Amino acid sequence: MISSSSRSSSRRRRSSSSSSSSSSSSSSSSSSSSSSSIVVVVVVVVVVVVVVVVVVVVVVVVVVVVVVVVVVVVVVYVVVVLELEVVELEVVVVYFVVVVVVVVNKTILRNQTLSATCS
């Protein structure tokens, strides 16, 4: 009688021990899973921000290159083809610079709106 009760008590202890071990194992796996999902979210956010910054920088560089090329073409056209005097050339250059500034500002604002919408 005593031996059967001690065996049963021993079984209960083992079963209790294994269930507590199982519950601690499941809680540690859930905590590691939640931390890995947080890491994945942070990595995705960083990648998206880097891509948006790279796209904005590329667009700004392209706009600057286009503006420089257009300015050079217009100045060469005005000087060589139209043979304008210096005063007339200054007026044309000032007008062209104003137009370029307006176009660049609109392009930058449009790109900021697009990147804000994507975010």
MMTF fields as JSON, N, C-alpha, C and O atoms, coordinates in Angstrom:
{
  "mmtfVersion": "1.0.0",
  "mmtfProducer": "UNKNOWN",
  "numBonds": 475,
  "numAtoms": 476,
  "numGroups": 119,
  "numChains": 1,
  "numModels": 1,
  "chainsPerModel": [1],
  "groupsPerChain": [119],
  "chainIdList": ["A"],
  "bondAtomList": [4, 2, 8, 6, 12, 10, 16, 14, 20, 18, 24, 22, 28, 26, 32, 30, 36, 34, 40, 38, 44, 42, 48, 46, 52, 50, 56, 54, 60, 58, 64, 62, 68, 66, 72, 70, 76, 74, 80, 78, 84, 82, 88, 86, 92, 90, 96, 94, 100, 98, 104, 102, 108, 106, 112, 110, 116, 114, 120, 118, 124, 122, 128, 126, 132, 130, 136, 134, 140, 138, 144, 142, 148, 146, 152, 150, 156, 154, 160, 158, 164, 162, 168, 166, 172, 170, 176, 174, 180, 178, 184, 182, 188, 186, 192, 190, 196, 194, 200, 198, 204, 202, 208, 206, 212, 210, 216, 214, 220, 218, 224, 222, 228, 226, 232, 230, 236, 234, 240, 238, 244, 242, 248, 246, 252, 250, 256, 254, 260, 258, 264, 262, 268, 266, 272, 270, 276, 274, 280, 278, 284, 282, 288, 286, 292, 290, 296, 294, 300, 298, 304, 302, 308, 306, 312, 310, 316, 314, 320, 318, 324, 322, 328, 326, 332, 330, 336, 334, 340, 338, 344, 342, 348, 346, 352, 350, 356, 354, 360, 358, 364, 362, 368, 366, 372, 370, 376, 374, 380, 378, 384, 382, 388, 386, 392, 390, 396, 394, 400, 398, 404, 402, 408, 406, 412, 410, 416, 414, 420, 418, 424, 422, 428, 426, 432, 430, 436, 434, 440, 438, 444, 442, 448, 446, 452, 450, 456, 454, 460, 458, 464, 462, 468, 466, 472, 470],
  "bondOrderList": [1, 1, 1, 1, 1, 1, 1, 1, 1, 1, 1, 1, 1, 1, 1, 1, 1, 1, 1, 1, 1, 1, 1, 1, 1, 1, 1, 1, 1, 1, 1, 1, 1, 1, 1, 1, 1, 1, 1, 1, 1, 1, 1, 1, 1, 1, 1, 1, 1, 1, 1, 1, 1, 1, 1, 1, 1, 1, 1, 1, 1, 1, 1, 1, 1, 1, 1, 1, 1, 1, 1, 1, 1, 1, 1, 1, 1, 1, 1, 1, 1, 1, 1, 1, 1, 1, 1, 1, 1, 1, 1, 1, 1, 1, 1, 1, 1, 1, 1, 1, 1, 1, 1, 1, 1, 1, 1, 1, 1, 1, 1, 1, 1, 1, 1, 1, 1, 1],
  "groupList": [{"groupName": "MET", "atomNameList": ["N", "CA", "C", "O"], "elementList": ["N", "C", "C", "O"], "formalChargeList": [0, 0, 0, 0], "bondAtomList": [1, 0, 2, 1, 3, 2], "bondOrderList": [1, 1, 2], "singleLetterCode": "M", "chemCompType": "L-PEPTIDE LINKING"}, {"groupName": "ILE", "atomNameList": ["N", "CA", "C", "O"], "elementList": ["N", "C", "C", "O"], "formalChargeList": [0, 0, 0, 0], "bondAtomList": [1, 0, 2, 1, 3, 2], "bondOrderList": [1, 1, 2], "singleLetterCode": "I", "chemCompType": "L-PEPTIDE LINKING"}, {"groupName": "SER", "atomNameList": ["N", "CA", "C", "O"], "elementList": ["N", "C", "C", "O"], "formalChargeList": [0, 0, 0, 0], "bondAtomList": [1, 0, 2, 1, 3, 2], "bondOrderList": [1, 1, 2], "singleLetterCode": "S", "chemCompType": "L-PEPTIDE LINKING"}, {"groupName": "ARG", "atomNameList": ["N", "CA", "C", "O"], "elementList": ["N", "C", "C", "O"], "formalChargeList": [0, 0, 0, 0], "bondAtomList": [1, 0, 2, 1, 3, 2], "bondOrderList": [1, 1, 2], "singleLetterCode": "R", "chemCompType": "L-PEPTIDE LINKING"}, {"groupName": "VAL", "atomNameList": ["N", "CA", "C", "O"], "elementList": ["N", "C", "C", "O"], "formalChargeList": [0, 0, 0, 0], "bondAtomList": [1, 0, 2, 1, 3, 2], "bondOrderList": [1, 1, 2], "singleLetterCode": "V", "chemCompType": "L-PEPTIDE LINKING"}, {"groupName": "TYR", "atomNameList": ["N", "CA", "C", "O"], "elementList": ["N", "C", "C", "O"], "formalChargeList": [0, 0, 0, 0], "bondAtomList": [1, 0, 2, 1, 3, 2], "bondOrderList": [1, 1, 2], "singleLetterCode": "Y", "chemCompType": "L-PEPTIDE LINKING"}, {"groupName": "LEU", "atomNameList": ["N", "CA", "C", "O"], "elementList": ["N", "C", "C", "O"], "formalChargeList": [0, 0, 0, 0], "bondAtomList": [1, 0, 2, 1, 3, 2], "bondOrderList": [1, 1, 2], "singleLetterCode": "L", "chemCompType": "L-PEPTIDE LINKING"}, {"groupName": "GLU", "atomNameList": ["N", "CA", "C", "O"], "elementList": ["N", "C", "C", "O"], "formalChargeList": [0, 0, 0, 0], "bondAtomList": [1, 0, 2, 1, 3, 2], "bondOrderList": [1, 1, 2], "singleLetterCode": "E", "chemCompType": "L-PEPTIDE LINKING"}, {"groupName": "PHE", "atomNameList": ["N", "CA", "C", "O"], "elementList": ["N", "C", "C", "O"], "formalChargeList": [0, 0, 0, 0], "bondAtomList": [1, 0, 2, 1, 3, 2], "bondOrderList": [1, 1, 2], "singleLetterCode": "F", "chemCompType": "L-PEPTIDE LINKING"}, {"groupName": "ASN", "atomNameList": ["N", "CA", "C", "O"], "elementList": ["N", "C", "C", "O"], "formalChargeList": [0, 0, 0, 0], "bondAtomList": [1, 0, 2, 1, 3, 2], "bondOrderList": [1, 1, 2], "singleLetterCode": "N", "chemCompType": "L-PEPTIDE LINKING"}, {"groupName": "LYS", "atomNameList": ["N", "CA", "C", "O"], "elementList": ["N", "C", "C", "O"], "formalChargeList": [0, 0, 0, 0], "bondAtomList": [1, 0, 2, 1, 3, 2], "bondOrderList": [1, 1, 2], "singleLetterCode": "K", "chemCompType": "L-PEPTIDE LINKING"}, {"groupName": "THR", "atomNameList": ["N", "CA", "C", "O"], "elementList": ["N", "C", "C", "O"], "formalChargeList": [0, 0, 0, 0], "bondAtomList": [1, 0, 2, 1, 3, 2], "bondOrderList": [1, 1, 2], "singleLetterCode": "T", "chemCompType": "L-PEPTIDE LINKING"}, {"groupName": "GLN", "atomNameList": ["N", "CA", "C", "O"], "elementList": ["N", "C", "C", "O"], "formalChargeList": [0, 0, 0, 0], "bondAtomList": [1, 0, 2, 1, 3, 2], "bondOrderList": [1, 1, 2], "singleLetterCode": "Q", "chemCompType": "L-PEPTIDE LINKING"}, {"groupName": "ALA", "atomNameList": ["N", "CA", "C", "O"], "elementList": ["N", "C", "C", "O"], "formalChargeList": [0, 0, 0, 0], "bondAtomList": [1, 0, 2, 1, 3, 2], "bondOrderList": [1, 1, 2], "singleLetterCode": "A", "chemCompType": "L-PEPTIDE LINKING"}, {"groupName": "CYS", "atomNameList": ["N", "CA", "C", "O"], "elementList": ["N", "C", "C", "O"], "formalChargeList": [0, 0, 0, 0], "bondAtomList": [1, 0, 2, 1, 3, 2], "bondOrderList": [1, 1, 2], "singleLetterCode": "C", "chemCompType": "L-PEPTIDE LINKING"}],
  "groupTypeList": [0, 1, 2, 2, 2, 2, 3, 2, 2, 2, 3, 3, 3, 3, 2, 2, 2, 2, 2, 2, 2, 2, 2, 2, 2, 2, 2, 2, 2, 2, 2, 2, 2, 2, 2, 2, 2, 1, 4, 4, 4, 4, 4, 4, 4, 4, 4, 4, 4, 4, 4, 4, 4, 4, 4, 4, 4, 4, 4, 4, 4, 4, 4, 4, 4, 4, 4, 4, 4, 4, 4, 4, 4, 4, 4, 4, 5, 4, 4, 4, 4, 6, 7, 6, 7, 4, 4, 7, 6, 7, 4, 4, 4, 4, 5, 8, 4, 4, 4, 4, 4, 4, 4, 4, 9, 10, 11, 1, 6, 3, 9, 12, 11, 6, 2, 13, 11, 14, 2],
  "groupIdList": [1, 2, 3, 4, 5, 6, 7, 8, 9, 10, 11, 12, 13, 14, 15, 16, 17, 18, 19, 20, 21, 22, 23, 24, 25, 26, 27, 28, 29, 30, 31, 32, 33, 34, 35, 36, 37, 38, 39, 40, 41, 42, 43, 44, 45, 46, 47, 48, 49, 50, 51, 52, 53, 54, 55, 56, 57, 58, 59, 60, 61, 62, 63, 64, 65, 66, 67, 68, 69, 70, 71, 72, 73, 74, 75, 76, 77, 78, 79, 80, 81, 82, 83, 84, 85, 86, 87, 88, 89, 90, 91, 92, 93, 94, 95, 96, 97, 98, 99, 100, 101, 102, 103, 104, 105, 106, 107, 108, 109, 110, 111, 112, 113, 114, 115, 116, 117, 118, 119],
  "secStructList": [7, 2, 2, 2, 2, 2, 2, 2, 2, 2, 2, 2, 2, 2, 2, 2, 2, 2, 2, 2, 2, 2, 2, 2, 2, 2, 2, 2, 2, 2, 2, 2, 2, 2, 2, 2, 2, 2, 2, 2, 2, 2, 2, 2, 2, 2, 2, 2, 2, 2, 2, 2, 2, 2, 2, 2, 2, 2, 2, 2, 2, 2, 2, 2, 2, 2, 2, 2, 2, 2, 2, 2, 2, 2, 2, 2, 0, 0, 0, 0, 0, 0, 7, 7, 7, 2, 2, 2, 2, 2, 2, 2, 2, 2, 2, 2, 2, 2, 2, 2, 2, 2, 2, 2, 2, 2, 2, 2, 2, 2, 2, 2, 2, 2, 2, 2, 2, 2, 7],
  "xCoordList": [0.808, 0.0, 0.856, 0.596, 1.847, 2.727, 3.506, 3.699, 3.941, 4.713, 3.864, 4.36, 2.611, 1.767, 1.469, 1.4, 1.293, 1.039, 2.277, 2.166, 3.446, 4.666, 4.902, 5.381, 4.568, 4.694, 3.746, 4.128, 2.525, 1.554, 1.988, 1.828, 2.525, 3.015, 4.191, 4.305, 5.042, 6.194, 5.733, 6.297, 4.72, 4.185, 3.602, 3.814, 2.871, 2.284, 3.367, 3.231, 4.435, 5.53, 6.171, 6.459, 6.39, 6.978, 6.055, 6.498, 4.782, 3.816, 3.735, 3.66, 3.747, 3.717, 4.979, 4.935, 6.095, 7.374, 7.401, 7.849, 6.931, 6.941, 5.968, 6.253, 4.826, 3.881, 4.429, 4.235, 5.113, 5.688, 6.824, 7.001, 7.587, 8.657, 8.075, 8.617, 6.99, 6.333, 5.775, 5.89, 5.181, 4.613, 5.712, 5.552, 6.838, 7.926, 8.532, 8.941, 8.593, 9.119, 8.214, 8.704, 6.901, 5.986, 6.027, 5.922, 6.178, 6.245, 7.531, 7.525, 8.645, 9.897, 9.828, 10.378, 9.16, 9.053, 8.144, 8.396, 7.092, 6.224, 6.936, 6.741, 7.769, 8.497, 9.548, 9.764, 10.202, 11.184, 10.495, 11.047, 9.306, 8.571, 8.135, 8.197, 7.695, 7.278, 8.477, 8.36, 9.624, 10.803, 11.288, 11.763, 11.181, 11.602, 10.649, 11.084, 9.362, 8.422, 8.684, 8.518, 9.089, 9.431, 10.658, 10.709, 11.635, 12.844, 12.49, 13.021, 11.61, 11.198, 10.503, 10.754, 9.635, 8.925, 9.918, 9.809, 10.876, 11.875, 12.706, 12.988, 13.094, 13.89, 13.08, 13.611, 11.815, 10.966, 10.816, 10.896, 10.604, 10.451, 11.745, 11.701, 12.88, 14.161, 14.38, 14.844, 14.055, 14.224, 13.319, 13.747, 12.082, 11.153, 11.665, 11.628, 12.14, 12.657, 13.872, 13.991, 14.767, 15.958, 15.567, 16.135, 14.613, 14.169, 13.549, 13.823, 12.721, 12.095, 13.161, 13.09, 14.141, 15.205, 16.015, 16.349, 16.333, 17.106, 16.315, 16.876, 15.02, 14.192, 14.142, 14.26, 13.972, 13.925, 15.257, 15.28, 16.361, 17.681, 17.891, 18.403, 17.503, 17.654, 16.81, 17.268, 15.592, 14.725, 15.328, 15.329, 15.838, 16.446, 17.672, 17.859, 18.495, 19.683, 19.269, 19.861, 18.272, 17.798, 17.264, 17.548, 16.499, 15.952, 17.079, 17.028, 18.084, 19.207, 19.959, 20.322, 20.193, 20.893, 20.082, 20.632, 18.787, 17.932, 17.948, 18.033, 17.868, 17.88, 19.197, 19.198, 20.301, 21.608, 21.708, 22.191, 21.264, 21.313, 20.431, 20.831, 19.25, 18.342, 18.915, 18.822, 19.502, 20.11, 21.232, 21.327, 22.07, 23.171, 22.63, 23.127, 21.629, 21.051, 20.433, 20.628, 19.692, 19.049, 20.087, 19.958, 21.101, 22.134, 22.861, 23.109, 23.201, 23.873, 22.957, 23.405, 21.687, 20.729, 20.607, 20.627, 20.483, 20.3, 21.548, 21.445, 22.7, 23.937, 24.274, 24.627, 24.168, 24.632, 23.568, 23.865, 22.344, 21.32, 20.683, 20.599, 20.239, 19.532, 20.461, 20.057, 21.691, 22.69, 22.142, 22.224, 21.582, 21.037, 22.153, 23.263, 21.811, 22.76, 22.811, 22.007, 23.745, 23.954, 22.725, 22.349, 22.094, 20.92, 19.77, 19.103, 19.531, 18.459, 18.764, 17.858, 20.013, 20.404, 20.13, 19.67, 20.412, 20.147, 18.66, 18.291, 17.811, 16.371, 15.935, 15.149, 16.436, 16.085, 16.566, 15.828, 17.767, 18.318, 17.515, 17.223, 17.162, 16.372, 15.007, 14.546, 14.369, 13.069, 13.204, 12.377, 14.235, 14.435, 14.712, 14.206, 15.501, 15.792, 14.517, 14.318, 13.654, 12.386, 11.539, 10.968, 11.457, 10.68, 11.264, 10.519, 12.567, 13.218, 12.966, 12.683, 13.061, 12.829, 11.399, 11.166, 10.446, 9.044, 8.846, 8.19, 9.402, 9.247, 9.904, 9.322, 11.093, 11.788, 11.015, 10.889, 10.498, 9.72, 8.467, 8.134, 7.775, 6.578, 6.95, 6.231, 8.062, 8.499, 8.85, 8.478, 9.55, 9.923, 8.675, 8.558, 7.752, 6.512, 5.719, 5.158, 5.671, 4.955, 5.609, 4.919, 6.949, 7.663, 7.459, 7.325, 7.435, 7.196, 5.788, 5.57, 4.834, 3.454, 3.35, 2.669, 4.026, 4.001, 4.661, 4.144, 5.797, 6.474, 5.68, 5.68, 4.992, 4.149, 2.938, 2.497, 2.401, 1.259, 1.668, 0.92, 2.862, 3.338, 3.623, 3.413, 4.097, 4.397, 3.124, 3.136],
  "yCoordList": [-1.191, 0.0, 1.262, 2.221, 1.228, 2.396, 2.549, 3.663, 1.457, 1.549, 2.045, 2.803, 1.641, 2.139, 3.609, 4.34, 4.056, 5.482, 6.297, 7.394, 5.793, 6.537, 6.558, 7.555, 5.461, 5.442, 6.457, 7.204, 6.475, 7.421, 8.855, 9.722, 9.106, 10.439, 10.802, 11.938, 9.843, 10.077, 10.375, 11.24, 9.664, 9.913, 11.315, 12.019, 11.709, 13.051, 14.123, 15.102, 13.928, 14.896, 14.958, 16.04, 13.796, 13.776, 14.447, 15.224, 14.141, 14.728, 16.228, 16.98, 16.668, 18.104, 18.764, 19.855, 18.1, 18.636, 18.74, 19.751, 17.719, 17.761, 18.797, 19.435, 18.985, 19.995, 21.396, 22.266, 21.644, 22.972, 23.21, 24.326, 22.176, 22.309, 22.597, 23.409, 21.942, 22.157, 23.568, 24.2, 24.068, 25.418, 26.463, 27.464, 26.253, 27.226, 27.191, 28.226, 26.018, 25.904, 26.63, 27.325, 26.477, 27.156, 28.66, 29.409, 29.129, 30.577, 31.142, 32.245, 30.407, 30.918, 30.925, 31.824, 29.935, 29.937, 31.057, 31.643, 31.373, 32.478, 33.808, 34.703, 33.962, 35.221, 35.365, 36.469, 34.278, 34.372, 34.645, 35.345, 34.105, 34.359, 35.813, 36.418, 36.391, 37.799, 38.711, 39.721, 38.383, 39.222, 39.118, 40.107, 37.945, 37.83, 38.579, 39.13, 38.611, 39.374, 40.874, 41.614, 41.327, 42.746, 43.081, 44.139, 42.198, 42.428, 42.494, 43.334, 41.625, 41.632, 42.943, 43.514, 43.422, 44.688, 45.843, 46.697, 45.881, 46.957, 46.914, 47.956, 45.731, 45.606, 46.076, 46.772, 45.706, 46.125, 47.645, 48.259, 48.252, 49.71, 50.393, 51.371, 49.896, 50.498, 50.372, 51.317, 49.225, 49.037, 49.986, 50.569, 50.145, 51.051, 52.487, 53.202, 52.913, 54.285, 54.483, 55.518, 53.514, 53.631, 53.703, 54.496, 52.893, 52.911, 54.266, 54.817, 54.802, 56.107, 57.195, 58.046, 57.178, 58.184, 58.063, 59.075, 56.845, 56.648, 57.144, 57.784, 56.849, 57.298, 58.824, 59.41, 59.467, 60.936, 61.521, 62.483, 60.953, 61.453, 61.275, 62.176, 60.128, 59.892, 60.884, 61.415, 61.13, 62.084, 63.479, 64.177, 63.894, 65.23, 65.321, 66.334, 64.298, 64.314, 64.388, 65.145, 63.623, 63.653, 65.037, 65.558, 65.629, 66.971, 67.985, 68.836, 67.909, 68.852, 68.669, 69.653, 67.435, 67.187, 67.711, 68.335, 67.463, 67.956, 69.482, 70.072, 70.113, 71.581, 72.118, 73.082, 71.521, 71.991, 71.825, 72.723, 70.708, 70.479, 71.484, 72.04, 71.712, 72.661, 74.075, 74.807, 74.461, 75.798, 75.946, 76.969, 74.944, 75.02, 75.113, 75.91, 74.318, 74.34, 75.707, 76.26, 76.243, 77.544, 78.648, 79.501, 78.636, 79.685, 79.574, 80.588, 78.374, 78.212, 78.657, 79.326, 78.293, 78.703, 80.225, 80.819, 80.842, 82.299, 83.008, 83.983, 82.539, 83.218, 82.951, 83.876, 81.708, 81.357, 81.634, 82.262, 81.185, 81.267, 82.646, 83.274, 83.117, 84.395, 85.601, 86.702, 85.402, 86.474, 87.702, 88.824, 87.459, 88.567, 89.37, 88.886, 90.602, 91.453, 91.023, 90.202, 91.574, 91.189, 91.508, 90.698, 92.638, 93.031, 92.077, 91.627, 91.766, 90.838, 89.439, 88.733, 89.046, 87.748, 87.656, 86.624, 88.727, 88.731, 88.557, 87.839, 89.209, 89.08, 87.646, 87.093, 87.039, 85.658, 84.72, 83.82, 84.909, 84.045, 84.192, 83.194, 85.411, 85.615, 84.954, 84.288, 85.127, 84.489, 82.967, 82.294, 82.439, 80.998, 80.474, 79.415, 81.192, 80.771, 80.751, 79.835, 81.737, 81.755, 80.541, 79.887, 80.243, 79.084, 77.792, 76.928, 77.66, 76.45, 76.306, 75.205, 77.387, 77.33, 76.895, 76.07, 77.44, 77.051, 75.572, 74.86, 75.108, 73.696, 72.774, 71.755, 73.113, 72.288, 72.254, 71.196, 73.396, 73.426, 72.557, 71.82, 72.648, 71.808, 70.332, 69.508, 69.991, 68.595, 68.082, 66.965, 68.873, 68.467, 68.316, 67.352, 69.248, 69.144, 67.9, 67.218, 67.604, 66.418, 65.15, 64.22, 65.114, 63.937, 63.778, 62.657, 64.891, 64.809, 64.306, 63.517, 64.761, 64.295, 62.811, 62.079, 62.36, 60.935, 60.085, 59.028, 60.541, 59.751, 59.753, 58.758, 60.871, 60.903, 59.995, 59.356, 59.938, 59.067, 57.6, 56.775, 57.274, 55.885, 55.447, 54.286, 56.366, 56.017, 55.877, 55.586],
  "zCoordList": [0.0, 0.0, 0.0, -0.727, 0.809, 0.897, -0.401, -0.888, -0.947, -2.171, -3.338, -4.171, -3.421, -4.505, -4.337, -5.325, -3.119, -2.912, -3.227, -3.775, -2.896, -3.22, -4.727, -5.267, -5.409, -6.868, -7.497, -8.397, -7.021, -7.561, -7.296, -8.155, -6.136, -5.793, -6.703, -7.163, -6.947, -7.817, -9.245, -9.917, -9.698, -11.046, -11.148, -12.135, -10.12, -10.13, -10.212, -10.946, -9.456, -9.473, -10.861, -11.373, -11.458, -12.802, -13.807, -14.653, -13.705, -14.633, -14.431, -15.403, -13.201, -12.907, -13.425, -13.994, -13.226, -13.683, -15.201, -15.741, -15.89, -17.35, -17.88, -18.893, -17.228, -17.71, -17.486, -18.335, -16.362, -16.142, -17.124, -17.612, -17.415, -18.396, -19.776, -20.525, -20.107, -21.388, -21.49, -22.54, -20.428, -20.472, -20.559, -21.259, -19.859, -19.962, -21.354, -21.878, -21.954, -23.31, -24.298, -25.188, -24.152, -25.079, -24.874, -25.846, -23.631, -23.417, -23.99, -24.536, -23.878, -24.451, -25.976, -26.614, -26.569, -28.027, -28.501, -29.554, -27.752, -28.164, -28.015, -28.838, -26.971, -26.819, -27.912, -28.411, -28.292, -29.374, -30.703, -31.552, -30.893, -32.127, -32.201, -33.272, -31.081, -31.107, -31.319, -32.013, -30.74, -30.953, -32.387, -32.945, -32.996, -34.391, -35.315, -36.326, -34.99, -35.818, -35.687, -36.656, -34.509, -34.329, -35.169, -35.795, -35.186, -35.985, -37.467, -38.193, -37.915, -39.324, -39.672, -40.733, -38.792, -39.043, -39.113, -39.992, -38.205, -38.202, -39.481, -40.074, -39.902, -41.134, -42.34, -43.206, -42.406, -43.528, -43.542, -44.606, -42.396, -42.33, -42.772, -43.519, -42.323, -42.711, -44.213, -44.852, -44.777, -46.224, -47.002, -47.998, -46.561, -47.254, -47.19, -48.192, -46.028, -45.889, -46.787, -47.443, -46.825, -47.674, -49.145, -49.897, -49.561, -50.964, -51.31, -52.376, -50.424, -50.689, -50.787, -51.673, -49.895, -49.93, -51.211, -51.828, -51.617, -52.847, -54.059, -54.948, -54.094, -55.221, -55.268, -56.345, -54.132, -54.101, -54.553, -55.32, -54.089, -54.495, -55.996, -56.661, -56.531, -57.97, -58.772, -59.784, -58.327, -59.032, -58.995, -60.009, -57.847, -57.739, -58.649, -59.323, -58.68, -59.551, -61.011, -61.782, -61.402, -62.792, -63.142, -64.22, -62.242, -62.497, -62.642, -63.53, -61.799, -61.888, -63.203, -63.848, -63.601, -64.873, -66.048, -66.955, -66.036, -67.123, -67.165, -68.242, -66.013, -65.964, -66.509, -67.276, -66.132, -66.619, -68.13, -68.82, -68.642, -70.092, -70.823, -71.846, -70.306, -70.958, -70.918, -71.902, -69.799, -69.704, -70.723, -71.401, -70.832, -71.8, -73.22, -74.017, -73.548, -74.895, -75.191, -76.273, -74.23, -74.456, -74.616, -75.495, -73.781, -73.89, -75.224, -75.875, -75.635, -76.927, -78.06, -78.991, -77.989, -79.023, -79.08, -80.158, -77.92, -77.893, -78.401, -79.146, -78.015, -78.403, -79.875, -80.606, -80.305, -81.651, -82.705, -83.721, -82.489, -83.519, -83.546, -84.602, -82.4, -82.387, -82.37, -82.743, -81.943, -81.878, -81.167, -81.666, -79.989, -79.208, -78.553, -78.33, -78.262, -77.55, -76.089, -75.649, -75.349, -73.958, -73.118, -72.271, -73.318, -72.526, -72.808, -71.876, -74.047, -74.39, -73.847, -73.403, -73.881, -73.363, -71.86, -71.371, -71.138, -69.693, -69.399, -68.47, -70.18, -69.981, -70.231, -69.461, -71.297, -71.626, -70.52, -70.119, -70.026, -68.984, -67.687, -67.029, -67.32, -66.099, -66.235, -65.308, -67.361, -67.602, -67.525, -66.909, -68.144, -68.152, -66.745, -66.374, -65.965, -64.592, -63.766, -62.968, -63.939, -63.198, -63.574, -62.701, -64.859, -65.302, -64.724, -64.262, -64.749, -64.227, -62.731, -62.258, -61.988, -60.539, -60.255, -59.372, -60.99, -60.786, -61.101, -60.341, -62.206, -62.593, -61.563, -61.194, -61.1, -60.111, -58.802, -58.184, -58.373, -57.131, -57.239, -56.311, -58.375, -58.56, -58.571, -58.005, -59.208, -59.258, -57.865, -57.506, -57.092, -55.731, -54.87, -54.113, -54.976, -54.196, -54.603, -53.746, -55.891, -56.363, -55.823, -55.405, -55.831, -55.325, -53.821, -53.33, -53.086, -51.637, -51.366, -50.446, -52.165, -51.996, -52.292, -51.574, -53.355, -53.697, -52.615, -52.255, -52.098, -51.065, -49.77, -49.046, -49.462, -48.26, -48.433, -47.478, -49.648, -49.915, -49.825, -49.301, -50.338, -50.276, -48.852, -48.501, -48.034, -46.639, -45.897, -44.701]
}
